[in-house]
Amino acid sequence: MNKFVSLAILVAGLIILYFGWQERESAAGQISEAITGQPTDNAMWFLIVGAVLTIIGIGGVLTGLKNKS
């Protein structure tokens, strides 16, 4: 995978993780979590997708660096 594509995936993953965290910590998210005992569906999807993209991006960047050497 191209190093620049991997870096873009990594950045996108971190941004999505940030939005997921903000969704989870919002007032509506806190109220929903207090009532149901779990985060909102949107927050969970943002956190899951963000984590997956971040892991893929890190793997691609590390692989790109290893292949360049």
C-alpha positions in Angstrom: 0.0 0.0 0.0 1.3 3.5 -0.8 2.7 5.3 2.2 0.6 8.4 1.4 -2.6 6.4 1.2 -1.8 4.8 4.5 -1.1 8.1 6.1 -4.4 9.5 4.8 -6.2 6.4 6.2 -4.4 6.9 9.5 -5.4 10.6 9.7 -9.0 9.8 8.7 -9.1 7.1 11.4 -7.9 9.5 14.1 -10.4 12.2 13.0 -13.3 9.7 13.2 -12.1 8.5 16.6 -12.1 12.1 17.7 -15.7 12.6 16.5 -16.7 9.3 18.2 -15.2 10.4 21.5 -17.0 13.8 21.2 -20.3 12.0 20.5 -19.8 9.8 23.5 -19.0 12.7 25.8 -21.8 15.0 24.6 -24.7 15.8 26.9 -27.1 13.7 24.8 -24.6 10.8 24.8 -24.1 11.0 28.6 -27.9 11.0 29.2 -28.4 8.1 26.8 -25.6 6.2 28.5 -27.0 6.9 32.0 -30.4 5.5 30.9 -29.4 2.5 28.8 -26.0 1.8 30.3 -24.2 1.9 26.9 -23.0 4.6 24.5 -25.2 5.6 21.6 -25.1 3.6 18.3 -23.5 6.6 16.5 -20.7 6.9 19.1 -20.0 3.1 18.9 -19.8 3.1 15.1 -17.5 6.1 15.0 -15.2 4.5 17.6 -15.2 1.1 15.9 -14.6 2.5 12.4 -12.0 5.0 13.7 -10.1 2.3 15.5 -10.1 0.0 12.5 -9.0 2.7 10.1 -6.3 3.8 12.6 -4.9 0.2 12.8 -5.0 -0.2 9.1 -3.2 3.1 8.6 -0.5 2.4 11.2 0.1 -1.0 9.6 0.4 0.5 6.1 2.7 3.2 7.3 5.0 0.7 9.1 4.9 -1.6 6.1 5.8 1.3 3.8 8.7 2.3 6.0 9.9 -1.3 6.2 9.8 -1.8 2.4 11.7 1.4 1.8 14.7 0.4 3.8 
